[in-house]
Amino acid sequence: MRWERPDTLAASYVKSVFVTSFVLHCLKHVIDLAQIEQTTQHAVRFLLNEMEQNGLWRFFGRNSHIHFDIDVVCCVLASLKEWGVKLDYDAQASLLLKYRNDQGLFYTWILDVDPPFEKEDNNIDWVVNANALFFYSLLCQSLPEVEQYLIEVVETNTFQQRSPYYDPTFAFIYCVTRAYADGCNSRLCSAIARIKDYLLYSKSMDKLYGDPAQNVLAIAGLLNCGGKTTDSKQAMEHLVSMQGEDGGWPIGIFHTGGPYTEYGVAYGSRELTTAIALESMSKYLKANSVNVLWKELRIC
């Protein structure tokens, strides 16, 4: 969904392979529900049908009037890889490496393939680089320049500022911690420890954690960091308290339209918030070996 901030009631549907890729990633961790297989097969078919030349994707899907970008392509490839879809991931990874600056960091936009319009700049976004690192981590390919950059983003508290395309702090936290936890990238350990301290401090100061979507992203990030059972249990209780009677979680901002819309256009959906909440619940139950039936958490 897309809306002009802050009016979420005016949100309207837009096709997005990007958001679908995140839902697909989340559902990889929620394998105990009967509906998952049918839902994921549908999502995989959708993503494959939206693939264009050279194995690239656009945010709004095939033939939409927007450049290809690293964020979308890496997130889609990562989710398809997680679900065992057969593609030449190594070839795609090699292709994407040319879209980096002199410091080895990924630009946001892929500007030399079928550009429908010209851009005068090309941002370096730390969330985009976290998502790229997640894909390469799944391939067991190290990107030391990106890893060090993300560690510095955390150590300097830069992540608490708006990035070019994401203004919630917790979108970065979710994306970088999934590279660590789900991408098994242990080289991020020092950054993860600082993020965990930040999340626990924010919770202790009763700042948990903004709107519902930011809460869900923060809780997922905390679970990705690992930690005491008491901390994660309190987070899960808070998560369940936000669930609606229909089983879903409220809409909230995941990312923005960036500087081209003066950050006034927001993107998110109930489906995305709900998928991340389900991922968090599943990880909590598995990590703590809690014998709780899904229906006791009122999941529809």
Buried (B, 14 or more C-beta within 10 A) or exposed (E): BBBEBEEBEEBEEBBBBBBBBBBBBBBBBBEEBEEBEEBBEEBBEBBEEBBBEEBBBBBBBEEBEBBBBBBBBBBBBBBBBBBEBEEEBEEBBEBBBEBBEEEBBBBBBBBEEEEEEEEEEBBBBBBBBBBBBBBBBBBEBEBEBBBBBBBEBBEEEBBEEEBBBBBBBBBBBBBBBBBBBBBEBEBBEEBBEBBBEBBBEBBEEEEBBBBBBBBBBBBBBBBBBBBEEEBBEBBBEBBBEBBEEEEBBBBBBBBBBBEEEEBEBBBBBBBBBBBBBBBBBBBBBEEEEEEEEBEEBEBE
